[in-house]
Amino acid sequence: MADETAVATEREALDAYSMTVTAVAQQVLPAVASLRVRRGSRSFEGGAGSGVVITSDGFLVTSAHVVAQAGAASASFIDGSEYELDVVGADPLSDLAVARARAATLEPIQIGNADNLRVGQLVVAIGNPMGFSGSVTSGVVSGLGRSLATADGNGHRRFIEDVIQTDAALNPGNSGGALADWRARLVGVNTAVAGMGLGLAVPINKTTQAILSALMRNGRVRRAFLGIAGGTRPLPPAVAARLGRKAGVEVQEVVAGSPAATSALRSGDVIVSVADVPVAKAGDLQRLMVEAHIGAKLALTVLRGGKLVTVEVVPVELA
């Protein structure tokens, strides 16, 4: 009797899992497109990547590398409809891009917040791997807080912070597709396959939503530039206790001719806050280099020689 109960419970659990994945797929599939991209004189390539509808008037989010150097593009949906696409803007440093379908109305996905994800949580990946449109895989959040190195082709390198690691199967063509939570909300944009059984997705949160808004509005993202290279450094116990945090960002290099070089900032300084916002790692500093700070005085609190001092810097726009 006990064995029969255990088997029944197991079946119910499996059915509940299946029902959740099925429900998510049913809601998300209509919002995911297969993208075909033409570069230069090359003809359209099936399964170049995926895109996700985020507004009813035709805006889609995808990966920047999917639409890089696109001469023309189109999006096809699971219902058989197909539309020409205009690439509105791309941001290689976040590997996010926005395109707009030449369509009257489309069915958008619900937007979630990756900051609320927990390791072990169910996620569903939907995209077009290997050109097979409308493919659904599921898994769990395997890790959070990962970093992914990116470059923009102009010598600027950056790390995308808080990247989502999942064991949901991802393959070429999944890039730009949706990573959804159990409530069918977009929490990530699949961006890379790091190895067997390992997938990565750019999180959808307050930071990346601001990037998408800038791309939709201006076709590009304006970033402030200080001109330092830095890394996390533990704070002395007394300073850590005073500030209520354990680390800051050490200035390891100051770029010649940069705003940092013309300010009082020095190599060896440890930045603990920017405009009164605490920073503990390079990613914290990157997130604060927003358009509003370009050309404006920015107060940095730094630890120097055991003392906390204020240094003013005027960032310029990252070229």
Order of alpha helices (4+ residues) and beta strands (2+ residues): alpha-beta-beta-beta-beta-beta-beta-beta-beta-beta-beta-beta-beta-beta-alpha-beta-beta-alpha-beta-alpha-beta-beta-alpha-beta-beta-beta
